[in-house]
Amino acid sequence: MSLFQRKQSIKDDRIDNFGRWPIRLTDFFLVDEYEFPPSPYSELFLVREGHFLHETDSGVQAVRAGTAMVHHPSARHVIKQPEQVRITRVRFLPEWFAGEYADIMGAPDVLGLFFARHWFEIPEDTDLQVFTTRESRTRFLSAALDLLEECLREERHAESISRVTLLEIMMLIGDDYHVYWRGGNRLPLPDTVITTMDIIERAVAGGGRLPLKPLQSATGMEQDELSQALRKHIGLTLVDYLQRRRLHHAARQLIASDQSPAEIAENQACSDPETFEKEFEKLFHFTPEVYREKFRASETPHPATESRIVETSS
């Protein structure tokens, strides 16, 4: 059965919430105008039923079932004149996927659409991408979204099955994004930059120092040349990108482990705990302790709720 085929008449607005950080899913069933407030989080919207006018600061666009919207972060936007609309929204923490580096690098459309804003410092014209997905993919998206909702309903938001299922959804959406833009959406990363990033990732994932001499040997470039190449293509120097990856891995450990921030900083070969805390707060806008308190994947999460709610950016 098609994901975008209306199964029943929507008579009243209803909002159903599932899961907790690091992955949260919300189903919106709308018959009245609805305004989404700004949100600091990465958000994926998929229009599963109906059609409406989508108002943003850039103007108004007609949107129908099968449309995907990706926000980094989400600005205010309004659903106007909804006709039997069902929209599924997924909020996620990109750093929760720090361990999926190889899979993400192997899917350049996923990298560009969902993670480049967080891994790199590349100027973008807009924080919003809106595009249509192929009808032939709807049943696969339907199955993946249904599985993710079931996992979150069962309070499995911190388990691998939820993370991998969301990554599968990103893969499907990214594939359609590539088709929509006819291949013009991928980041032009040369082999030297990719090799450098791969070696950095192995060092960071293993909690070790950067093997500079092997890196220079593998790329045929000196440190200054490598730093210039990275700055040109990803907006960060060699040292800055290395530190960012360490902080992303540290954030994932803050969510998933019981280690203290000082232990995590040491395991990630970061600088002293005080400097680590300062750099972490600069990137994530929270100290490590506050970040853990806010986003920790608790073993006893709040149950899913099904109610009409007022949207917030929390």
Secondary structure, DSSP 8 states (H G I E B T S, - for coil): --TTS--S---S-EEEEE--TTEEEEEEEESS-EEE--BSSEEEEEEEEEEEEEEETTEEEEEETTEEEEESSB--EEEEEEEEEEEEEEEE-GGGGGGGHHHHHT-HHHIIIIIHHHH-----S-SEEEEE--GGGHHHHHHHHHHHHHHHHTT-TTSHHHHHHHHHHHHHHHHHHHHHTTTTTS----HHHHHHHHHHHHHHHTT----HHHHHHHHT--HHHHHHHHHHHHSS-HHHHHHHHHHHHHHHHHHH----HHHHHHHTT-S-HHHHHHHHHHHHSS-HHHHHHHH---SS----EES-------
